[in-house]
Amino acid sequence: LNKPAFILSTEKNSVVTMRAKKLKIPVIQGVSDKAKAIKKLIDENNYNLTQVLYVGNDLNDYAVMQLCGYKVCPSDSHPKIKHISDVCLNTSGGNGIVRELLEEVLNVDFIKVLYRVSS
């Protein structure tokens, strides 16, 4: 579970700021071009775009999702985003998509993670 995570947003929103702080995830806000922003993030951290999992839901995510190796979207995403996604979640945006992604798609067992229970 020790993988880097970021929130990338076109908006500057205090709710997003607080969510990122609560989750202890860096947030990059006020981004006009998400594709350019993720390329910069990749270059600065020596990541590999083919290994990036990106969760997006609307047309402003389309170009950046095309660059990433894994594409995921919530159930209420724009149809064009659903079309390019590798996984369309059952959950709608804002209703636990990260939990569904981790538990149902990536098979993370939070009991083991949170309480360090062995198999």
Protein Blocks (a to p, Z undefined) as FASTA:
>chain_A
ZZcdddddfbdcfklmmmmmmnopacdehiablmlmmmmmmmmnopafklpccddfbfkl
mmmmmmpmbdcddfkbcfklmmmpmbdcfbdghiapmmmmmmmmnopafklmmnopaZZ
